[in-house]
């Protein structure tokens, strides 16, 4: 459409008045019902396909979640799960059976932990010397030592931990939470993913995919460096008053066209997108900018230290996003940098140094702001490691192969029990043997804390119904709930 005295609508858009990131964010537009032909829920379905905030069917303890996902598989026997037998048999032949992922570099020699464990905090949680800052907040943490998925490669294990099954293409946990709960913020995406400067993790978008849920439940990737989101600023010649005048002009043109076509709700929706885009322009820039945080907060997260500057910045941004109503935030590493098949004696300390202080600061900061009670903080990867050494070419080359039969992760806040150590592996830290927490039990427990029965949060499509746990024999793990 065009105005006879001015210019075509296409020319006006092309001229750059609307180089606003919000115009490209379907999730934000659909929040206010601003997309043409919005998706409609099936008859009788109580869930709306939008991101307006929703009340869960059951009382909820948690309202938001931050997942610090360590792609590759942190070594549980070196960090979280002390086993004296490993030290006693160090260098000797492992007496049991081992399922290797990499036979070419496999060894049957036991590899004992390279770092000392000691009880930490008032709760006495035993942690490695590599995690001194986690030790400072362990009284607010639940440490699960009995995780199990049973699939010994990264792809299948990632899909299991992130999306409930070992096959790709399914919605991730973050997508499910946004589907069920919507978002408390109508100015920011509901699901945000903070990337590492070294690049995306292995399997990239599989970490934040909406799968076959409507696309508005997909995660929004935030860049590792500035600008963290592109196109938030208009072109220099349009900033300030020129942009305001062009927006006002387009509003008048649309109003004329709307008057000529009464009852065109899609047209009315298009008009509203511009106000929404303007809100996104300011809200995203403010939320992602940590400059306003006091110096002591920067120090707390390690923003002022080279080893922790990046991860500290992203953990601090994650806190700021949750404060502003974002439902689910995922903080990622690059590649599969916790996959220590070799050089573990130097690589594992470096990995821990980068994330330990910022991760602990996030827990402490949320607590001092009164947000930890309603925010789940999760730390862990898709697998752990084996009790035998891999790459037997000398101590500097030693590593550990994959293990998904018994590994550890920790969680804090959101209704989880504080100062709790739960579950056990066998005497080698190889297989979970007591209070086993399968990946689907983990998901059922999380959904329970967010106010859902995992069997009832269902998406219906083409006569089928699917859920995050999808008919698996999942249980809520009551022993880790406050």
KACORQUI-V127171 format. One record per helix or strand of 2 or more residues. SS is the DSSP state (alpha for helix, beta for strand). FROM is the first residue (numbers start at 1). LEN is the number of residues. Records with the same first field share a line. If there is no record, write none. Layout:
SS->FROM-LEN + FROM-LEN
This chain:
alpha->9-9 + 21-4 + 26-6 + 76-4 + 84-5 + 103-3 + 129-12 + 154-10 + 173-9 + 204-4 + 215-3 + 236-3 + 241-20 + 265-24 + 295-7 + 309-15 + 344-25 + 372-3 + 439-11 + 478-3
beta->64-6 + 109-2 + 117-4 + 125-4 + 141-8 + 191-4 + 220-3 + 328-5 + 375-6 + 384-2 + 402-2 + 407-6 + 420-3 + 424-2 + 432-3 + 437-2 + 458-4 + 464-4
